[in-house]
Amino acid sequence: MTQDEAIKRLQSAGLHAFFRRWSLGDSIGVARGAFTVDGITAYHQIIYIYPLNSLWCVVDLSLKLYPDEIQFDSLESAVEHVSASMSAVGA
């Protein structure tokens, strides 16, 4: 699975998913709980999926679902975990 395929899969699950290049490297953001203030859209929760050596890590910057990063052997496993856990607590 490529990062583009992962983003499409997350979007098809009804989640806001996007590519981001930053300090975590080339990563996938998954967000929900959108709100707008003065024309700027923000989210109550953002989870990032990013590569680290041969693993894929998941970190919740809002610390609502995962207080620490979780590591997976494949991008597909990380995507399935994020999709299931974000859907389980409602969008």
SVG drawing of the C-alpha trace seen along z (x, -y; Angstrom):
<svg xmlns="http://www.w3.org/2000/svg" viewBox="-20 -36 35 42">
<polyline fill="none" stroke="black" stroke-width="0.4" points="0.0,0.0 1.3,-3.5 0.6,-6.6 -1.7,-7.8 -3.7,-4.5 -3.8,-4.8 -5.2,-8.4 -7.9,-7.2 -8.8,-4.3 -9.1,-6.6 -11.2,-9.1 -13.5,-6.4 -14.1,-5.6 -15.4,-9.1 -12.3,-10.5 -10.4,-13.7 -7.0,-12.3 -4.2,-14.2 -0.4,-14.1 2.0,-16.2 5.8,-16.7 7.3,-18.0 9.4,-17.0 7.9,-13.5 8.8,-13.2 6.3,-12.2 3.3,-11.4 -0.5,-10.9 -2.7,-13.1 -6.2,-11.8 -8.5,-14.4 -12.0,-14.8 -14.1,-17.2 -13.7,-20.2 -14.5,-23.7 -13.9,-27.1 -12.8,-30.3 -12.4,-33.5 -12.3,-31.5 -9.6,-29.1 -10.6,-25.4 -9.1,-23.4 -9.7,-19.9 -10.3,-18.6 -8.3,-15.5 -5.4,-14.8 -3.6,-11.5 -0.5,-11.0 0.8,-7.9 4.5,-8.1 7.4,-5.8 10.2,-5.1 12.9,-2.7 11.0,0.4 7.9,-0.3 4.8,-2.6 4.0,-4.6 0.7,-6.1 0.7,-9.1 -2.3,-11.1 -1.2,-14.7 -4.4,-15.4 -3.6,-12.4 -7.2,-11.4 -6.8,-7.9 -3.2,-7.0 -1.0,-8.5 2.1,-7.0 2.9,-6.1 1.9,-2.7 4.1,-0.8 2.9,1.5 4.8,3.7 2.9,2.3 1.2,-0.8 -2.0,1.2 -2.1,2.4 -1.6,-1.2 -4.4,-2.5 -6.8,0.2 -6.1,-0.5 -6.6,-4.2 -9.8,-3.8 -11.3,-1.4 -10.4,-3.4 -11.5,-6.8 -14.7,-5.3 -15.4,-3.5 -15.5,-6.8 -17.6,-8.6 -16.7,-11.3"/>
</svg>
